[in-house]
Structures are given as C-alpha cells and as structure tokens.
Amino acid sequence: MRRTILLVDDDPHILKALTRHVDWERLELTIAGSAMNGNEALELFRGLSPDLVMTDVYMPGMSGLELTEMLREQKPELPIIILSGYEEFENARQAMRWGVSHFLLKPARVEEIEAVLREVLLELDAQEQKQRLEERYKQEIGRTLPFLRERLLMDLLTTRYSAEELSEEKLGYLQVARPQQLAAASIQLNRPSHARKLKEREWQLLRFGASNICRETLKMKLAEFPSIQGHVLDYSEDLLVILLLDREAEALSVLLTEAVQETTDKIMNYIQLQAYAGIGSVKQAMHELIDCYLESREALLSAEYQGTGLVYTFEEKGGKSRWTLEDYSRLLQQWNEALQGRDSAGIWEIWEVIHARLQMDDQNAIQDIQTVCVGLFTALMYFWNACCPMRTPPMTMPQFLQAVSGYNSWKSLTEWMGQIFPAYLKAAFSEMGVKKNRLVESVKKYVEARYHQEISFMGIAQELHVHPKYLSQLFKRVSGENFVSYLNHYRVNRAIEYLQSGQHMVYEISEMVGFNNPAYFSQVFKMITGRSPSEYLNA
C-alpha cells in the first residue's frame, strides 16, 4: 500500500533536497505536497489528508510545534517527524507531549532520514494490523478471551497497578476470580551444550514440550482444588511463570512447591532440559502479584547459583533484595541529568557509582541487569547524537543489543560494560573537544576577517548554527576570556599597528578597527594598554 507524506520547511533548499535525494519510490511513499510555513501546511493537510508529516520547528507564522498541536487535534494518531536544527533540538522535544517520538537533527544524512521514514511506516503497518486484530477480537470475543486474560496477567507481572484499577467488573469480564491469596513461581529453562547445537525449530519443540509438561502437571495438581485458578505464562524464550489464584485461602505455598518440583523433575527426565525454579511468598491481593513474581525471580537466582533441578523459595533465599529496579531507576535519572548537562566530571562520577553497583549485584536476574544496561546505553546514544550528530558512534544500538543478549551472567556483562562505556565516553569527549576547538577557531577567524565592521555575537552564533549562550560559554572556557574582551584586544592590537605606521589620524584608526565612537575607542585603548592612543603615538 503506497502512502503519502507532507513536507514542511521554510527553507526551499531543504525541501528541494528532500524531494530529490530521498528514495521515495523504494519507500513506497508519495509526496502529497510541500509547505513553507505552518498555516500553509495546515490548509494542505485538510485538503490532502496525508498519512504522515515531516516538519521543521522554527518557521514564519505558525511554528512546527504549533502545527503539531493543531494536527494532533484533527488526527491524534498521525505520525509526525520533527526535522530540527542543532540549536533547536531541546525546544523541539517539547513536541513529545503531543505524541511526537521521531526527531531528525539538521543536517541529517539521507540514510538517517530514510531509516526514520521506514520506522514510521512500520509503525503505521503495526497500528493498522492492531486495529484489524481488535476488530476481529470484537467479532470473536469467545476465542480471544484467553488471550486477553493472559495479557492482563502478564501486565500484572510487569506493571504496578493500584487496587482500584483492578475492578470486579474488569476481572469478571476476563473470568478472573478475585483471590483471597495468590502465589507465583518462575521456572528457568537452561539450554545445555548439546541443545545449543540443535536447529532453532528443534529447540522450539523442546521448549513447547516443557510448557506442555508444566500445564499438564498443574492441571492434575489442581484437579482436587476447584477454588484455585492456575495459569502458566510463557514469559520469555526460556522462562515459564506459574500463577495460583485462590478464592478460599487454601495452603497455596505447599501446593505450588509440589507442582513446581514435579514439573522441573519431569522436564529434566523427559526432555533432558536443565530447569530450576524460584517461588515467591504468598500475597493477598491481585495488585500484589508483581511483588510475588519479583520475589520468585530473586529466589530463582539462588537456585541458578546452586545448580540445576533445584527449587528455592523466597523465604529460603533470605526474604529481601539488596537492590531493586526502582533503586536503579534513580541512578539512571542521575545519569541522564549528568549527560544532558555535559558535565564531564559529573558524568564520570555517576558512571563509577553505577558500575560499582552493577559489579556488586548478585541478586537481580540477568534479564534485569541487561535492562539496566540498555537504559544506560540509550541515554549515552542521545548524548552522542546531541554532541556529535555528524559522527558515527563507536557502537550502534543494534550492535549493543546483540552484544548484551549474549551475556548470561551479571559478572561477565558488567566487566564488559566496564570496558565499553569508558571507551565510548572518551570518544565522545574527544569529538566534543575537536568540535569545541573548531567553533572557537571559527569565531576568531570571523573576528580576523570583519574586525573593522560592526560585529554581532548573535550573528556569529547564527552563522555557526549554535546557540549564542552555548557558544559564549564555550569561547570563554576554551580561550580563557569572554568574546567582548577578545574582540577589544584584537582591535586594539590592530590599532597599534596602524599607529606605528604613522599614516593615519586617531579618529581614522578608530573607524578602521570597528569603533564608530573615537572617544569610546580611546577609553578601550587606554584600559588595555595603559595609555591613550595620542600618548602611545607621541611616546
């Protein structure tokens, strides 16, 4: 299905470049129209109704952010891509509150633009597929009920709900009885060395067999307990989760332990897969299911460290985790703030804290540690793209994800992180240093070429495509003096050369070095040299 796009930018050269260089044919995209401001774009959108919009931020009349707000009111699900200059990027992120999740920094390479467009088109395809599925679910509600129930249970394992959010109506619709107590267990399937040589289809058959064993065992164990609902969730490629929901407060802990022990024994005996399990403590309410599950994962770690075929309960493990994902989230927030502030000392400091914490973490599952590492790297990628948008990073996100997924122990993963992140940070700071020096040198060359004219620092910043405040701070940090001081010193030095030639009057030299007011020129000259121009001339 061919889709349409509306391009919006006040720079005709950018519109022309986008039209010519992006491979619209291969993307199966047609340019429905182009506009040079928000008002024009809004009119075109109403008439053309394109599938997606790519817009600049700062434009005459209606800005890109205002346009985004107006488009969202008319079509909430419309994909919008922000094409933003470097100095505009932070402002452009305000569009995120209108649901914009795709940004491109000018100047963007054609490959980057096409990659974002492909991503948006895939999301559109996924949305349409989701809508079709939802319509089909409404028509075949009886067939979809198990799926909806399983999705709710999966959400309860990963999202913290309040008691009020789990109403009787919602649970009743999904045929989930509100329990008086509940319990959860996690069973890890460990692919042994001989199984690693199997083809993927053969491994999937073994995994399917393990899942069936778990379901059949649980069904038999619960045959005599009609008040207990049992659910088996295929949580991931190698993790099964068992949930027991009891309406009459039976002895869940003993029953679940027996079912899990029997399941792991059968998996090892029948299909020769290594299996170990962890069981969380019994809870009393549905919104506590996430705590029960997390406890089962903590207990699972103890079973993993001790060997295979073992079942550990949370109470046996010790009852309390030394570090939670919420604790890590606070560190991740500090990490993001340090990177956004570009404070090199602060960045290194918070990295050392995080890395030290990861090296001591023998409690959380490897999947949780991997999640933390992905969060750290995501922030680092944003930092790199903001600081060095035209440079290829030492490692891309796909490469990082592939590498992280290959580590099966927290120790080896954190050791690898200890090598990758410092190297990445050093490369980023090195690129920043090169860029900083180039910017400062560009300012100095600008002064050298135009010192005899009226110079606007704002104009210099605009010409270099950076924010004036950032350029001002950078210039002072690199050169050791502010711009006005540097400019005055440069002009006075050139004035001294003219004075020494003896061919010009003081008021002429004043104009020749960029001072329109001879009196002010004399004041600046005396402040820098200790003598007035006349005194210097007669010395």
C-alpha positions, -999 to +999 in steps of 0.1 A: +000+000+000+015+033-011+014+061+015+016+099+012+037+125+031+035+162+036+069+181+038+070+214+057+101+237+059+107+274+053+140+266+036+133+259-001+167+243-005+158+217+022+125+209+005+143+205-028+170+183-013+144+161+004+124+158-028+154+149-049+176+127-027+153+106-006+144+074-024+106+078-022+099+051-047+117+024-027+100+036+004+066+034-014+059+070-004+044+098-024+050+134-016+014+147-014+026+183-011+051+207+005+046+239+025+069+266+038+050+275+070+026+261+094-005+279+081+000+267+046+008+232+058-025+231+078-045+240+048-028+214+026-033+188+053-070+194+054-072+190+017-047+162+011-050+142+043-015+127+041-005+096+060+024+113+078+040+148+081+077+159+083+081+194+096+107+220+106+104+237+140+110+274+135+090+289+106+073+322+100+037+324+111+028+291+127+058+272+141+063+234+137+053+229+173+021+248+169+014+229+137+020+196+156-006+207+182-032+216+156-026+183+136-029+163+168-063+178+174-075+168+140-058+134+137-044+121+171-027+091+156-009+110+128+028+102+126+048+134+128+086+137+122+104+168+136+133+180+114+152+203+137+184+223+136+211+216+163+202+246+184+165+238+182+167+203+194+159+209+230+129+231+221+117+205+196+115+179+223+085+198+237+066+182+209+069+149+228+039+160+248+019+159+216+030+123+209+059+130+186+086+104+190+107+108+159+133+136+156+159+143+130+188+168+135+198+190+107+219+184+087+206+148+085+221+122+062+198+107+036+203+073+052+191+086+086+160+102+070+151+070+052+157+049+083+133+071+103+107+070+075+109+032+073+105+030+111+074+053+109+059+032+081+065+000+100+047+016+130+018+026+107+016-010+095+017-023+130-011+002+141-033-009+112-027-045+120-035-039+156-068-022+146-077-051+124-069-075+152-090-056+176-119-056+152-116-093+148-114-098+186-147-079+190-163-104+165-148-134+181-147-125+218-151-161+229-119-171+211-099-140+223-109-142+260-079-164+269-055-141+251-069-110+269-068-128+302-031-138+297-023-102+286-037-089+318-017-114+339+014-105+320+008-068+327+003-076+364+038-091+364+055-061+349+033-031+358+024-019+393-014-014+395-034+001+424-062-019+439-087+005+425-075-002+389-084-039+392-122-036+394-146-065+399-161-057+365-127-059+347-117-091+364-152-106+359-152-098+322-119-117+318-132-145+341-105-140+367-119-146+402-107-121+428-085-142+451-080-142+488-045-152+483-021-158+454+013-171+446+038-171+417+067-193+406+093-188+379+109-218+361+140-212+341+149-235+312+186-237+306+197-247+272+225-272+277+256-276+255+242-304+234+209-285+229+228-254+216+238-274+185+202-280+177+184-261+150+161-234+161+130-254+152+142-284+173+148-261+203+114-246+199+099-281+200+117-288+233+106-255+247+070-263+237+073-297+253+084-281+286+055-257+285+030-285+280+046-305+308+041-275+331+005-271+321-005-308+324+012-311+358-005-280+371-039-292+358-035-326+376-024-310+408-054-286+409-080-312+400-089-315+437-089-278+444-119-262+425-114-228+443-079-224+428-072-210+393-039-219+378-022-201+349+010-208+330+026-179+312+053-182+285+071-151+299+101-153+276+121-177+254+133-196+284+111-186+313+078-200+324+057-184+351+031-203+372+003-183+389-021-196+415-052-176+425-072-190+454-107-178+464-108-197+496-074-193+512-061-228+507-025-238+516-010-224+484+026-224+493+028-262+498+007-269+467+028-246+445+061-260+457+049-296+450+037-286+415+069-268+406+092-296+419+072-322+400+074-300+368+111-294+370+117-332+376+096-341+345+113-315+323+147-329+332+137-366+329+115-364+298+132-339+275+166-336+292+165-298+297+180-283+327+155-265+348+155-246+381+128-226+399+120-199+424+088-193+444+076-160+458+058-156+491+020-158+493+002-125+489-034-114+495-044-091+466-042-090+428-022-058+427+005-075+448+011-101+420+041-081+407+057-084+442+051-121+443+066-125+408+097-104+416+103-124+447+101-156+426+128-142+403+150-134+433+146-169+446+153-182+411+188-166+413+196-187+443+185-219+425+206-208+395+237-203+416+234-235+434+229-258+404+201-272+383+170-291+392+166-271+424+135-252+437+141-222+460+115-202+479+118-165+486+120-172+523+149-197+519+167-171+497+166-146+525+134-126+522+147-093+509+166-080+478+195-057+485+188-036+454+157-031+433+150-018+398+135+012+414+169+019+430+185+016+396+159+040+381+171+067+404+207+062+393+195+062+356+178+095+362+211+110+376+229+095+346+206+112+322+209+145+340+247+143+340+248+136+303+223+163+294+243+188+314+275+177+296+294+179+328+323+156+322+333+153+358+298+145+368+293+120+340+324+101+351+314+102+387+279+088+382+293+062+358+317+049+385+288+047+410+266+028+386+293+004+375+304-003+411+267-010+419+264-034+390+296-052+399+281-060+434+247-070+421+244-108+426+207-106+434+188-095+403+182-117+373+205-113+343+175-100+323+170-072+348+207-063+346+205-063+308+175-039+310+195-015+332+224-017+308+202-009+278+188+021+297+223+034+304+233+029+267+202+046+254+210+077+274+245+076+261+233+074+225+212+105+230+243+122+244+264+112+214+238+123+189+234+156+206+272+163+208+284+146+176+254+144+152+276+140+122+299+113+136+293+076+136+293+063+172+318+036+183+288+012+188+253+014+175+222+004+194+216-028+174+252-038+179+249-031+217+216-051+220+231-080+202+262-080+224+242-076+256+219-105+248+249-128+245+259-125+282+244-150+306+259-138+339+259-105+356+296-107+363+308-111+326+282-085+315+294-058+340+330-065+332+322-059+295+303-027+304+334-016+323+353-017+290+327-004+266+314+026+284+347+044+294+358+039+258+326+054+245+327+084+268+363+091+259+354+090+222+325+114+228+346+138+248+373+137+222+348+145+195+334+173+216+369+187+221+375+188+184+342+204+178+347+230+205+381+240+192+367+243+157+339+265+169+363+288+188+387+290+158+358+299+136+349+327+159+384+340+158+386+338+121+353+357+119+369+385+140+400+385+119+380+390+087+355+415+100+370+433+129+367+466+110+329+462+108+302+462+134+302+426+148+272+409+164+279+379+185+243+367+179+251+369+142+283+348+146+263+321+165+236+320+138+262+317+111+278+288+130+244+272+138+249+270+175+230+286+204+246+320+214+247+311+251+264+278+245+289+295+221+296+322+247+303+297+275+324+276+251+345+305+239+353+317+274+361+281+286+385+274+257+401+309+252+401+320+288+383+353+282+349+364+271+342+374+235+340+411+241+374+412+258+389+391+229+374+414+203+386+446+220+421+432+224+422+422+188+410+456+176+435+475+199+464+453+186+454+462+150+451+499+160+486+498+174+499+486+140+481+515+123+495+539+149+530+527+144+527+533+106+523+570+113+500+573+083+466+578+100+449+601+125+434+586+157+398+591+146+406+574+113+421+544+131+391+543+154+369+537+123+394+513+107+393+489+136+355+490+141+349+517+166+323+543+154+329+565+185+365+578+188+360+587+225+350+551+233+379+538+213+403+559+234+388+546+266+391+509+255+426+515+242+438+531+275+421+504+295+441+477+276+474+494+271+475+519+300+479+548+276+456+567+253+461+565+215+476+600+214+500+592+243+510+560+225+515+579+193+537+606+209+557+581+230 
